[in-house]
Amino acid sequence: MKTRLLIALVGLAISFALPALAERKDAVAAPPITQKLLAIGKACDEGENNNDQVAIAALFTEDPVKH
């Protein structure tokens, strides 16, 4: 009975520790990507609100958001 409890506790400890160890510490690249996505969404909304098909079509070019 004690062996089963010990095995269960070790299994739980490992299952909680592995995701924490798998997290990337250098994952700072998200904010620029988020800013670009928000800029594209804003440009699309403005194009739709102004009925500007050229502005919407410009979003489908190779570099839709100017840096």
N, C-alpha and C positions, 0 to 999 in steps of 0.2 A: 504494500500500500504506500509506504513512504517512497519507494523507488519510483512509482508511477507519478506521484506528486512532484518529486524532484525533476523527473523528465519533462513533465508538463511545464514547470516553472522555467527550466532551461530553454525549452522550445519557445515559450512566450518571450523570454528575454532576447533570444536571437531574432525572433520575428520583429521585435520593436527596434532593435539595434541596427539591423541591416538597412532599412530605409534611411535612417539618419546618416549612416556612413556613405550611402550612395548619392547624397545631395552634392551638387556642384557648388563649390565655394566661389568660383569665378564667373558666375552667371549674372553679369552686370549688363549684358548686351540687350536686355529687354527694353529699357526706356527709349533708345533711339528708334527701335522698331515700332514701339507703341506710338511715338510721336509721328512717324511716317504714316501709320495706318489712320490715325486721327486726322492728319492733314488731307489724306486721300478722301476720307469720308466727308470732311468739311467741303472740299472742292466739288465732290459729287452732289452734295446737298445744294450748294450754291448754284451749280449748273442746272439742276432740276428746277429750283425755285425761279431762276431767271429764264427758263426754257432755252438754254444755250447748249445746243447739241455739239457745237465745236469744242466747248470746254469739257464736256463729258467725254467726247472722243479723244481729247488730248490726254485723258487719264490712262488710256490704253497704249500709250507710246512706251518706248523702252525705259525712260526715266520720268515718270509722271509728276514727281515732287521735286522741285528745285531745292538744293541744299542751301 
